[in-house]
Amino acid sequence: NWKHIFWRVTDHERALDLGVIFLIPLVLLLNNENWLYTEIGWTDPWSYLGRFLFYDSQTFGDYKVARFPWIWSGFAAYRLFSPEAATVVLGLSYFYLALFSFYLILVRLFSGRAAFVTTVLLACYMEFQGSYGWFYHNMAATAFYLLSLLLFLRAATTPRRQAAWLLGGGGVLLLTVCTNVT
């Protein structure tokens, strides 16, 4: 058997891994909250703020309205929370979705230890964080790409409910394409 005892991960270890991964963005946020906010002067990311705040009362006639999964999630966040909290919730939600999807992909392909170390390194990698601190559709697209890959991988490796996993993966991939169009 290719799975040596050293590489096996118990449910307790997996829960501990996920807990540590969950804490990383919070520790980063406590250390420096600026990485979650878009810098002033960048016009492209700020154009989405108008859509988040006024989506129901304005008509937007440019290509960016095609990115509806990103715009609708931002619109919902800004309706449910204050602007400051909505920015943090939106950024952290997609950051967590990307990290947990990445971890679960690597667990299925390699091992729990490799998945944990690689996910921790990715979470601390400034270029990856930058996507989540830039108020832009790439934060949603990256998370959707990883989630769709996880669902397709699950469909390929699980004999039960393959059609459901494929349908879910296809639906998330559609969200990805719509979010990252153009």
C-alpha positions, 0 to 999 in steps of 0.5 A: 500500500502506497499510503505509509502510516506517516502520511495518514491523517486522522479526523482529529488532525484534519480538524486541527489543520482546518482550525489553524488555517481558519486562524491564519487570516484572522491573525493576519488581520489583527497584525495589519488590517490594510491588506483587506482594503483597496488602496485609494487611487486604483479606479478599477476596483473602486468601480465595483463599490458603486455596483455594490451600493446602488445595484438596485437603483442604477443602470450600469451599461458596461461589460462589468455587469456580466460579472454578476456572481461577484456583484451580487455577493458584494451587493448582498454583503453591503446590504447586510453589513456596514461598508467597513464590515462588508468589505472585511466579510466579502474579502474573508469569505472568498479568502476562506473559500479559496483556502479550504478548497485548496486544502481539500484538493491537496488532501485528495491528491497528496496527503494531509501534511502536504496539504496543510503546509502548502495551504499555510504557505499559500495563506501567508503568501503576499501575492495571494493575499493581494487578490483578496485585498484588492476590491476586484472580481479576481478574489471571487474568481480564484475561489470559484476556480478552486471550488469547481476543481474540488467538486470535479475532483470529488466527482472523479474519485467518488463512485457515489453521486458522481452526477451531483458532483459534476453538476455542482462543479459545472455550476460553480465553473459557470459562476467562475466564467461569469465572474472572470469574463473579459 
